Every structure is written in structure tokens, then in C-alpha cells.
Amino acid sequence: MIHNKRWLLLPGSSVLCFALASIVLPVGSAGLGARVGDQPGLAPALARWARDLHDGFHRGRERPAGPVFTYRAASHEGAELAARGLARETVAWYRSHGLNHESDREVLYDLFEHLLVNGQYDLAEWYVREADMLLGGGVLRNNLAWHYTQTGRRAPQALGLALSSVNDDRNACNVDTLAWAYFRAGHRETAERYARQTLQFATRGLGDFGAWEEHEAQESSRRLLDELRIDAELAALQRER
């Protein structure tokens, strides 16, 4: 299960519909999105996500040339390096200067997405380990592992990233990703065990910030358990023939 505000990479019809609606409706910074504040809670978080989706899509359509991406607040050499897609240089800059604002975290998240979208997987695998050391926790390693599990790419690397992420931050999202990584690597019994562990996490009410991720992680593990059950039933039928 993918973490934090990086929901654009999450598969599922509900997320796709939300993204499409955000692009079409006037919810960007030039419209209704200008009224979005920084309040906690699920509804404000979704409103900010809709604003960012709208702005990012139309910014890309209106200005195809120029930097890879731009930032709302960060304006310094580190952001400029990231905007050029220079992962190693960006990490080196932040090692020297640190993360001093929430926008610096956004720089690191956005650079990860740039590497992912452009298929720079070798560099992305190096980057997520280094960037997670700056961010704390295992969010980017988890997100890359999740991407691999849902797109059928690099099963061994997905498992290594997921294990490393869970080791640093054991939460419902990371454990769900680890379950899928074991499944893609062909370890079905272990995948089932971790999927059931995801269901054991206590979840907050949907009105609490971050609760959406926890509920989605558990729904993801339920889908995996369903897939494992169907596979077992098909295997049993084939043995009977």
C-alpha cells in the first residue's frame, strides 16, 4: 500500500475517478483550491490533493518546456537541482543543508515521482534509500516497492525494499506492501501471513488524518487474500482433473 500524499500511484477505480474529477473541476489554486488551508483531517487532506492534482496537470499542459517540476515554497539550490532531475546532487545538497521546511520534503517526494514516471528504476532504487535517510522512516522505499508489486516489475528488488521499509517503520501500509512483495516473489504462505498481520492493525476513524491510508492498506490485503484463495481453489481443481 502506498504512503502519505503519494496516492496518485495507487491503483483502483475510486482513486482514478478522484484524479479525473480533480483535473476537470475548478479546484486548483486559481479556483476553489485557493481556499484550502492546512487544517488536519481527511477532508482538508483530500482537498489539498485535488488542488495539487489540478495544478500539476494543467501546469504541465500549459508549460511543456522548462523544469521537470516546480515547488510552492522551496526556492533554493536543492530545489533547482531536483527540478533538473539530478538525484545524486539533490541528495548531496540536502545532506549538507538539511530539511528546514515542509516544502523540502515535497521536493524529495516530487523528485522520486519524476524518477518513477521516467522509468529510471536503478537510480530510483538508490535514491529512495538515500532520501528515506533524510526523511526518516521508510516511506519512499515502501512506495517504490508498492509500484513494483502493482506493475509486475522487479520482484526481488520489491521484496528487498519492502523488507527494509518495514524494518524501519512497521505500519499497516508497509506490511501490506511486504505481503504483496512476497506474493509477487512466489512466497504465497508468507504473503498470506503478512496480509493477515495488516488486518490486525488498529485503525482510526475515517475523520482522522491518515486514516484513509490505514483503511486502504487493509482493503489491499483483503484483495490479496482473495487472490490467494482463488489461486488455491484453481490449483485444487487442476489437481482433481
N, C-alpha and C positions, 0 to 999 in steps of 0.2 A: 504494500500500500504506500502511495506517495505521500510525502510530508508537506506540512506547512502551507504556504500560499502557492505552491507549485502544482496546482490542481489541473492545469491545462494539459498535463501529460497523462492524466488519469483516464483510462478507458471507461466507457459507459454512456448510454444514451442520455441520461439526465445531465451529465456534465457537458456533453456535446450540445444539447439544446440550450443550456445556460450560456455557453460560449457564443453560439449563434445569435441568441437574443441580445447579448451584450454588445455584439458588433452592430446589429441593426438598430437597436433603440438608442435614443439620445442620452446615454448615461455616462458620457465621457466628461473630461474636465471642462469642456466648453459648454456642457449642458447640465443635467441633473447631478453628474458626478462632482461638480464644484461644491456641492453642499455636504459631501461625505466628510465626516470628521474622523478622529482617531479613537472613538469610543470602543470599549471591549464588547464582545458578544458576537453571536453568529451572524445576525442581520447586517451590522456595520461591516463585518469582515467580507461578506458576500458582496456588499455594495462597493467596497474598495476594489475587490477582484473584478467586478463588472466594469468599473471605471478604467482599470488598468488594461483589461482586455480590449475595450473600445479604443482607448488611446493608442495602444500598441498596434492594433490592426490598421487604424486609419493613418497613424503616423507613418507606418511602413508603406502604405499606398501612396501617400502624398509626397514622401521624400525617399524615393528608392535609392538615391545616392547618399554618400556620406558615411558616418559611423555605423557600426553594426547595431548599436542601440544607444539611447540617451538616458539620463537619470534626472529624477525630480529634484534631488537635493545635492548629491555628491558632485563636487566640481573641483577636482584636483588631479594630479598626475596619475594616481592609481586608477581613477575612473576613466581617464583618457586612454591609458594602456589597455584596460578592459574593453573599452569601446572599439579598439582596433583588433580585438580578439587575441591579444598577446597574453596567454595564460601564465606562462612562467614568469614573465616580467611583472605581471599584476600581483602574483603571489609574493614575489620578492619585495615589491613595494610595500605591501601590507604587512609583511614580516617586520619591516623597518619602522613603519608608522602606526600600525595597529588599526583597530576598528573603533572609530570615535563617534559614529553616528549610525542610526538605523539604516540610512541610505548606503553606508559602506557594506552592510550585509546584503542589501539589494544588488549592489554591484557584483558581488561574488555569486549570488543566485543567478543573475542575468547572464553572466559570462558562462556559467555551467549550461544554461539553456541554449546559448549560442553554439557551444561545442557539440551539444547533443543534436540540435537541428541540422548542423552541418556534417554530422556523421564522423566527427573527429574522436573516435572512441578510445584510441590509445592515449591520446592527450587527455581526454576526459577522465580516464581512469587514474592517471597521475594527478590530475587537478583536484578531483573530489577528495582524495586523501589529504592533500595539502590544504585545501580550502576548509575542510572539516576541522583541521587543527586550529585554524583561525576562528572559525565559527563556534567550535565546541559542540560535542555530540557527533552524531553520525548521519545528519540529515541528507547531505549530498551523496554519500555512498549509498544510502538507502534508495534515494531517488534514481540513481543510475542503475542499481540492481533491479529495481522495480521495472524500469524501462526495458531492460534486457528480458526479464521474465515475461513481459506482456507482448514483446515483439519477436520472441523466439531467437534472440541473439545471445551469443557468448555465455552459454550456461555455466561453464566453470568460473568465469570471471564474476558472473552474477552471484554465485554462491559465496565466493571469497569476499566480495563487497558486503553482502548481506550479513555474513558471519561477523565481519569486522564492525559493522554498524550496530548490530545487536550487542556486541561485546562492550561498546562504548555507551549505548543508550538503549536499554531494554524497554520498549514500549509497544503498544498494540500494532502500530504501523510497521515498525521494524521487524517484529516477529512474524507478521503476516507476509511481508516480503520474503523473509527467510523460508517460510513454508513453501511459497511459490518457487523459490530458487531451488530447494531440494526436489520439488516436483519436476521442474524442467531438467534437472540433472539426473532424473530417473530413480530417485530415492523416495518411493511412494510412502512407505511406512513412516519414515522420518518426517516427510511433508505433512502427513496426517497428524502426527503428534504435535507439530508446531502450529498447525491450523487450529487444533483444539486448544492449545495454550492461548492463542489470540482471543478465543471466545471466553476465556477465564478472566480477562482484564475487566476491572470495574470501569464502566463508562459514565460520563457526566450527562446531565440533561442537555438536550439539543440547544437550549438557550445559552449555554456556557461556551466561551471562546475555545476553539479547538475540539469541541465535542463531535463535530461533523466528521473529523478525521478518524476518531475512535470508532464511531458507528460504521463508517465506510470500510475501515480495516476489518471489522468483524463480518460485515457483509461479504467482503472479498474472501475471507477464509471460509465462509459458508459456501460460496461458489466453488472454491477449491475442493471442499469436502464432497459436494455434489458431483463434481467431475471425477473424483477418485472413486466414488460409489458406482457411477455409471461405467467407468473403466473396469471395475471389478466384476460387475454384472455381465458385461460383454465378454470378458475373459472366461467367466464361468460358462456362458452359453457356447463359446467356441470349444471348450473342453468337452462339453456334452455331445457335440456333433461327431 
